[in-house]
Amino acid sequence: EKNEKKDKNKKKAFDEIIKDYEKIEGLFTFYWNKEKNKAYLSITPEQFGKIYLAGLTRQSGDGYRYDGVNMMGEYPFFLKLVGGKVQLVEKNVKFRADKNSPTAKALDNLMSNSILASSKIEGAPHKENGAILVPAENLFLRDLAGTGDSKRSKYKLDKSNSYYESIQSFPFNTEIGVALHFKSTSPQYTFTLPDSKSAVHRYHMSWSEIPNSDYRPRLADDRVGHFLTMHQDYTNIYQESPYVRYVNRWDLEKVDPAAELSKPKQPIVYWLENTIPDEFRAPIREGILAWNQAFEAIGFKDAVVVKQMPDNATWDPADVRYSTIRWMIQPGSAYAVGPSRANPY
């Protein structure tokens, strides 16, 4: 009886769980079985508590109310082990203070982070590196943009018909593409859908390292329009306003710092997505390169470079490593957007 009870409580071995799965190794390691539409995220002990950056893009929606190639924002996150669960936690960076000040301790005590999702640990840890496995569907096959949470939304996520499209991992970033099925029993008529009861939204999630550099942030000036990163700083409680606003800008460094005009060590590279019609590629390229005039005024020559995404590209336009000019079709209307991603720190 004792032996039977012991076997019943024994956890399945790490290698046994993933024996029929493809290993995708990188910043985060995944095991993926495409036929089963099942994937596991492997997390090593040193990855818990470390802050990473997430970036979400809606690749496609219904072409009407939910438009495609829509950057849904970015946020710092960490993974937390609580009992038999792994929590995906968004780090609260809205309120800050010098980490050596008493106020920083007060903020840690008073301000909450947000748990975005959680997944139960499956099986025993890896014998050599202590990594644990969690089913990835609770982290990625979920309503990433809160489409079904809105009171006005008549759609709810149909998890059983949602699936992974791609999983890639590299040394400093991991890229996950998913197709999420939304359904409704009393839908609002959507002329872009063959059946208004069903829509497949495609999302791309990037998880990446937050790079260390000697980049110096620049305070914003309300006389000039910029995209901003903003937070409240409580290091000095006597200051008139706690708000701190920084300009979102490129981390450019001159090859020759002493030269009045110098090429950058790393230029700003924009890729033209391969969905852009051939006849528009040249004028779009010309428009992008026109920004080099502005960069020359601050001492940079050929700061911006344009490249063409090939039709056989193995990377996704939403991959965090690429800045891409994308093409969007929305019947009955058209508009251009200029979003970008910035390191919130």
Secondary structure, DSSP 8 states (H G I E B T S, - for coil): -HHHHHHHH----HHHHTTTSEEE-SSSEEEEETTTTEEEEEE-GGGBT--EEEEEEEEE--SSSS-SSEEEEEEEEEEEEETTEEEEEE---SEE--TTSHHHHHHHHH---EEEEEEE-BS---TTT--EEEETHHHHSS-TT-TTTSTT---EEEEEEEEEEEEEE-SSEEEEEEEEEEE-SS----TTSSSTTEEEEEEEEEEE----------B--TTS---EEEEEE-SSTTSS--EEEEE------BSSTTSSSB-BSS-EEEEE-TTS-HHHHHHHHHHHHTTHHHHHTTTBSS-EEEEE--TT--S-TT-TT-EEE----BTTB------------
